[in-house]
Amino acid sequence: MRVKAIKTSKIIEPGASLEQILDQSIIKLTENNIIAITSKVISICQERFVKKEEISKYELIKQEADLMLDTKHNPYNIYLTIKNGILIPSAGIDESNVNDIYVLYPKNVQQTAISIWQYLRKKYYIQNLGILITDSHTTIMRRGVTGIALGWCGFEPLYSYVNKPDIYGKPLRVTQVNILDSLATIAVFAMGEGNEQTPLAIISKAPKISFLDRPPTLQEEKSVIIPMEEDLYGPLLESAIWLKK
């Protein structure tokens, strides 16, 4: 598998055309590639930001989060929240690599992924193409960020080992590989978190990928989300005190 980060020709400003960014950044595209795009680029193109002078970050987080953890233990001034079915710090609000603004999650992120998929397939006359909209993410009790997929299109999101044998021939019962977040992690690693100015990446020769010639169904979109009551960490999540929007 290969991952190539793509440097943009200039800093992306609010209101920029996402299609123009893709045209200028992706010179050549062939079959069976997956394009990763950081969600911040999409948010900036959509002008999804708030000036810091207009609202405090705490109030903005309360406004944007679906649930917000009620806690007095907050050593980094980062609030644990749930948004769009994802456990994530500060409702995904970001203030890195921008000046005097808070960047919010993009609107209609899944539909945006589908639109990018349709645009690039048509432009390059290709059949098999994947799209990932990524964000940095944290893991419980692990230091540092990895990656997570907020939106996707063009391939099946999970690889199932259920009923497949392990090395001793015993059938596996529940194991599935989250392809979306696995690829998002390597893309986020390649794109970087600082001044690299590489908000896109091309992933090629990835294993276990089953490409689709259609957008995902609603059932497929929901297949990667686990309700709190079914989650392995459910007892922790359900015992917490959550402030509702």
Contacts in CASP RR format, 6 or more apart in sequence:
PFRMAT RR
TARGET T0000
AUTHOR 0000-0000-0000
METHOD contacts of the structure
MODEL  1
MRVKAIKTSKIIEPGASLEQILDQSIIKLTENNIIAITSKVISICQERFV
KKEEISKYELIKQEADLMLDTKHNPYNIYLTIKNGILIPSAGIDESNVND
IYVLYPKNVQQTAISIWQYLRKKYYIQNLGILITDSHTTIMRRGVTGIAL
GWCGFEPLYSYVNKPDIYGKPLRVTQVNILDSLATIAVFAMGEGNEQTPL
AIISKAPKISFLDRPPTLQEEKSVIIPMEEDLYGPLLESAIWLKK
1 186 0 8 1.000
1 203 0 8 1.000
1 204 0 8 1.000
1 205 0 8 1.000
1 206 0 8 1.000
1 207 0 8 1.000
2 203 0 8 1.000
2 204 0 8 1.000
2 205 0 8 1.000
3 186 0 8 1.000
3 187 0 8 1.000
3 189 0 8 1.000
3 190 0 8 1.000
3 201 0 8 1.000
3 202 0 8 1.000
3 203 0 8 1.000
3 204 0 8 1.000
4 190 0 8 1.000
4 201 0 8 1.000
4 202 0 8 1.000
4 204 0 8 1.000
5 190 0 8 1.000
5 191 0 8 1.000
5 192 0 8 1.000
5 196 0 8 1.000
5 198 0 8 1.000
5 200 0 8 1.000
5 201 0 8 1.000
6 25 0 8 1.000
6 26 0 8 1.000
6 198 0 8 1.000
6 199 0 8 1.000
6 200 0 8 1.000
6 201 0 8 1.000
6 202 0 8 1.000
7 25 0 8 1.000
7 196 0 8 1.000
7 197 0 8 1.000
7 198 0 8 1.000
8 21 0 8 1.000
8 24 0 8 1.000
8 25 0 8 1.000
8 197 0 8 1.000
8 198 0 8 1.000
8 199 0 8 1.000
8 200 0 8 1.000
9 24 0 8 1.000
9 25 0 8 1.000
11 197 0 8 1.000
12 21 0 8 1.000
12 41 0 8 1.000
12 44 0 8 1.000
12 45 0 8 1.000
12 199 0 8 1.000
13 44 0 8 1.000
14 44 0 8 1.000
14 45 0 8 1.000
14 47 0 8 1.000
14 49 0 8 1.000
15 44 0 8 1.000
15 45 0 8 1.000
15 46 0 8 1.000
15 47 0 8 1.000
16 44 0 8 1.000
16 45 0 8 1.000
17 45 0 8 1.000
18 41 0 8 1.000
18 42 0 8 1.000
18 45 0 8 1.000
18 112 0 8 1.000
18 116 0 8 1.000
19 119 0 8 1.000
21 41 0 8 1.000
21 45 0 8 1.000
22 116 0 8 1.000
22 119 0 8 1.000
22 120 0 8 1.000
22 200 0 8 1.000
25 200 0 8 1.000
26 35 0 8 1.000
26 120 0 8 1.000
26 200 0 8 1.000
26 202 0 8 1.000
28 124 0 8 1.000
29 35 0 8 1.000
29 120 0 8 1.000
29 123 0 8 1.000
29 124 0 8 1.000
29 126 0 8 1.000
29 129 0 8 1.000
29 202 0 8 1.000
30 124 0 8 1.000
30 126 0 8 1.000
31 126 0 8 1.000
31 127 0 8 1.000
31 128 0 8 1.000
31 129 0 8 1.000
32 128 0 8 1.000
32 129 0 8 1.000
32 204 0 8 1.000
32 205 0 8 1.000
32 209 0 8 1.000
32 211 0 8 1.000
33 129 0 8 1.000
33 130 0 8 1.000
33 202 0 8 1.000
33 203 0 8 1.000
33 204 0 8 1.000
34 129 0 8 1.000
34 130 0 8 1.000
34 131 0 8 1.000
34 132 0 8 1.000
34 155 0 8 1.000
34 183 0 8 1.000
34 202 0 8 1.000
34 203 0 8 1.000
34 204 0 8 1.000
34 206 0 8 1.000
34 209 0 8 1.000
35 116 0 8 1.000
35 120 0 8 1.000
35 129 0 8 1.000
35 130 0 8 1.000
35 131 0 8 1.000
35 132 0 8 1.000
35 200 0 8 1.000
35 201 0 8 1.000
35 202 0 8 1.000
35 203 0 8 1.000
36 132 0 8 1.000
36 133 0 8 1.000
36 134 0 8 1.000
36 183 0 8 1.000
36 184 0 8 1.000
36 187 0 8 1.000
36 188 0 8 1.000
36 191 0 8 1.000
36 200 0 8 1.000
36 201 0 8 1.000
36 202 0 8 1.000
36 203 0 8 1.000
37 116 0 8 1.000
37 131 0 8 1.000
37 132 0 8 1.000
37 133 0 8 1.000
37 134 0 8 1.000
37 199 0 8 1.000
37 200 0 8 1.000
38 133 0 8 1.000
38 134 0 8 1.000
38 135 0 8 1.000
38 188 0 8 1.000
38 191 0 8 1.000
38 199 0 8 1.000
38 200 0 8 1.000
39 105 0 8 1.000
39 106 0 8 1.000
39 109 0 8 1.000
39 133 0 8 1.000
39 134 0 8 1.000
39 135 0 8 1.000
39 150 0 8 1.000
40 94 0 8 1.000
40 97 0 8 1.000
40 98 0 8 1.000
40 103 0 8 1.000
40 135 0 8 1.000
40 199 0 8 1.000
41 199 0 8 1.000
41 200 0 8 1.000
42 106 0 8 1.000
42 109 0 8 1.000
42 112 0 8 1.000
42 133 0 8 1.000
43 49 0 8 1.000
43 103 0 8 1.000
43 104 0 8 1.000
43 105 0 8 1.000
43 106 0 8 1.000
44 98 0 8 1.000
44 103 0 8 1.000
46 106 0 8 1.000
46 107 0 8 1.000
48 103 0 8 1.000
48 104 0 8 1.000
48 105 0 8 1.000
48 106 0 8 1.000
48 107 0 8 1.000
49 98 0 8 1.000
49 101 0 8 1.000
49 102 0 8 1.000
49 103 0 8 1.000
49 104 0 8 1.000
50 60 0 8 1.000
50 101 0 8 1.000
50 102 0 8 1.000
50 104 0 8 1.000
51 100 0 8 1.000
51 101 0 8 1.000
52 95 0 8 1.000
52 100 0 8 1.000
52 101 0 8 1.000
52 102 0 8 1.000
53 100 0 8 1.000
55 63 0 8 1.000
55 102 0 8 1.000
57 90 0 8 1.000
57 93 0 8 1.000
57 95 0 8 1.000
57 102 0 8 1.000
58 79 0 8 1.000
60 91 0 8 1.000
60 93 0 8 1.000
60 102 0 8 1.000
61 68 0 8 1.000
61 79 0 8 1.000
61 81 0 8 1.000
61 90 0 8 1.000
61 91 0 8 1.000
61 93 0 8 1.000
62 68 0 8 1.000
62 243 0 8 1.000
62 245 0 8 1.000
63 245 0 8 1.000
64 81 0 8 1.000
64 83 0 8 1.000
64 91 0 8 1.000
64 92 0 8 1.000
64 93 0 8 1.000
64 104 0 8 1.000
64 105 0 8 1.000
65 79 0 8 1.000
65 81 0 8 1.000
65 82 0 8 1.000
65 83 0 8 1.000
65 90 0 8 1.000
65 91 0 8 1.000
65 245 0 8 1.000
66 81 0 8 1.000
66 82 0 8 1.000
66 83 0 8 1.000
66 84 0 8 1.000
66 85 0 8 1.000
66 244 0 8 1.000
66 245 0 8 1.000
67 81 0 8 1.000
67 82 0 8 1.000
67 242 0 8 1.000
67 243 0 8 1.000
67 244 0 8 1.000
67 245 0 8 1.000
68 79 0 8 1.000
68 80 0 8 1.000
68 81 0 8 1.000
68 82 0 8 1.000
68 91 0 8 1.000
68 242 0 8 1.000
68 243 0 8 1.000
68 245 0 8 1.000
69 79 0 8 1.000
69 80 0 8 1.000
69 81 0 8 1.000
69 240 0 8 1.000
69 241 0 8 1.000
69 242 0 8 1.000
69 243 0 8 1.000
70 240 0 8 1.000
70 241 0 8 1.000
70 242 0 8 1.000
70 243 0 8 1.000
71 80 0 8 1.000
71 241 0 8 1.000
78 89 0 8 1.000
78 90 0 8 1.000
79 89 0 8 1.000
79 90 0 8 1.000
79 91 0 8 1.000
80 87 0 8 1.000
80 89 0 8 1.000
81 87 0 8 1.000
81 88 0 8 1.000
81 89 0 8 1.000
81 90 0 8 1.000
81 91 0 8 1.000
81 92 0 8 1.000
82 88 0 8 1.000
82 242 0 8 1.000
83 91 0 8 1.000
83 92 0 8 1.000
83 105 0 8 1.000
84 105 0 8 1.000
84 109 0 8 1.000
84 150 0 8 1.000
85 225 0 8 1.000
86 148 0 8 1.000
86 150 0 8 1.000
87 237 0 8 1.000
88 135 0 8 1.000
88 137 0 8 1.000
88 138 0 8 1.000
88 148 0 8 1.000
89 138 0 8 1.000
91 105 0 8 1.000
92 104 0 8 1.000
92 105 0 8 1.000
92 135 0 8 1.000
93 102 0 8 1.000
93 103 0 8 1.000
93 104 0 8 1.000
93 105 0 8 1.000
94 102 0 8 1.000
94 103 0 8 1.000
95 101 0 8 1.000
95 102 0 8 1.000
95 103 0 8 1.000
96 193 0 8 1.000
96 194 0 8 1.000
97 194 0 8 1.000
97 195 0 8 1.000
105 150 0 8 1.000
106 112 0 8 1.000
106 133 0 8 1.000
106 150 0 8 1.000
109 133 0 8 1.000
109 150 0 8 1.000
109 151 0 8 1.000
110 151 0 8 1.000
110 152 0 8 1.000
110 153 0 8 1.000
110 221 0 8 1.000
112 133 0 8 1.000
112 151 0 8 1.000
113 131 0 8 1.000
113 132 0 8 1.000
113 133 0 8 1.000
113 151 0 8 1.000
113 152 0 8 1.000
113 153 0 8 1.000
114 131 0 8 1.000
114 153 0 8 1.000
114 215 0 8 1.000
116 131 0 8 1.000
116 153 0 8 1.000
117 129 0 8 1.000
117 130 0 8 1.000
117 131 0 8 1.000
117 153 0 8 1.000
117 154 0 8 1.000
117 215 0 8 1.000
120 126 0 8 1.000
120 129 0 8 1.000
120 131 0 8 1.000
121 127 0 8 1.000
121 129 0 8 1.000
127 211 0 8 1.000
127 213 0 8 1.000
128 154 0 8 1.000
128 211 0 8 1.000
128 213 0 8 1.000
129 154 0 8 1.000
129 211 0 8 1.000
130 152 0 8 1.000
130 153 0 8 1.000
130 154 0 8 1.000
130 155 0 8 1.000
130 211 0 8 1.000
131 151 0 8 1.000
131 152 0 8 1.000
131 153 0 8 1.000
131 154 0 8 1.000
132 149 0 8 1.000
132 151 0 8 1.000
132 152 0 8 1.000
132 180 0 8 1.000
132 183 0 8 1.000
132 184 0 8 1.000
132 187 0 8 1.000
132 203 0 8 1.000
133 149 0 8 1.000
133 150 0 8 1.000
133 151 0 8 1.000
133 152 0 8 1.000
134 147 0 8 1.000
134 148 0 8 1.000
134 149 0 8 1.000
134 150 0 8 1.000
134 184 0 8 1.000
134 187 0 8 1.000
134 188 0 8 1.000
134 191 0 8 1.000
135 147 0 8 1.000
135 148 0 8 1.000
135 150 0 8 1.000
135 184 0 8 1.000
135 188 0 8 1.000
136 145 0 8 1.000
136 146 0 8 1.000
136 147 0 8 1.000
136 148 0 8 1.000
136 188 0 8 1.000
136 193 0 8 1.000
137 145 0 8 1.000
137 146 0 8 1.000
137 147 0 8 1.000
137 148 0 8 1.000
137 181 0 8 1.000
137 184 0 8 1.000
137 188 0 8 1.000
138 144 0 8 1.000
138 145 0 8 1.000
138 146 0 8 1.000
139 146 0 8 1.000
140 233 0 8 1.000
145 188 0 8 1.000
145 193 0 8 1.000
146 181 0 8 1.000
146 185 0 8 1.000
146 188 0 8 1.000
146 189 0 8 1.000
147 181 0 8 1.000
147 184 0 8 1.000
147 185 0 8 1.000
147 187 0 8 1.000
147 188 0 8 1.000
147 189 0 8 1.000
148 180 0 8 1.000
148 181 0 8 1.000
148 184 0 8 1.000
148 185 0 8 1.000
149 157 0 8 1.000
149 180 0 8 1.000
149 181 0 8 1.000
149 183 0 8 1.000
149 184 0 8 1.000
151 180 0 8 1.000
152 180 0 8 1.000
152 216 0 8 1.000
153 215 0 8 1.000
153 216 0 8 1.000
154 211 0 8 1.000
154 212 0 8 1.000
154 213 0 8 1.000
154 214 0 8 1.000
154 215 0 8 1.000
154 216 0 8 1.000
155 179 0 8 1.000
155 209 0 8 1.000
155 210 0 8 1.000
155 211 0 8 1.000
155 212 0 8 1.000
156 179 0 8 1.000
156 209 0 8 1.000
156 210 0 8 1.000
156 212 0 8 1.000
156 220 0 8 1.000
157 178 0 8 1.000
157 179 0 8 1.000
157 180 0 8 1.000
157 216 0 8 1.000
157 220 0 8 1.000
157 223 0 8 1.000
157 224 0 8 1.000
158 176 0 8 1.000
158 177 0 8 1.000
158 178 0 8 1.000
158 179 0 8 1.000
158 223 0 8 1.000
158 224 0 8 1.000
159 176 0 8 1.000
159 177 0 8 1.000
159 179 0 8 1.000
159 208 0 8 1.000
160 175 0 8 1.000
160 176 0 8 1.000
160 177 0 8 1.000
161 172 0 8 1.000
161 175 0 8 1.000
161 176 0 8 1.000
161 177 0 8 1.000
162 172 0 8 1.000
162 173 0 8 1.000
162 174 0 8 1.000
162 175 0 8 1.000
162 176 0 8 1.000
163 171 0 8 1.000
163 172 0 8 1.000
164 171 0 8 1.000
164 172 0 8 1.000
165 171 0 8 1.000
165 172 0 8 1.000
166 172 0 8 1.000
177 208 0 8 1.000
178 224 0 8 1.000
179 208 0 8 1.000
179 209 0 8 1.000
180 224 0 8 1.000
181 224 0 8 1.000
183 203 0 8 1.000
183 206 0 8 1.000
186 203 0 8 1.000
187 201 0 8 1.000
187 203 0 8 1.000
190 198 0 8 1.000
190 201 0 8 1.000
191 198 0 8 1.000
191 199 0 8 1.000
191 200 0 8 1.000
191 201 0 8 1.000
192 198 0 8 1.000
228 234 0 8 1.000
228 237 0 8 1.000
228 238 0 8 1.000
229 238 0 8 1.000
231 237 0 8 1.000
END
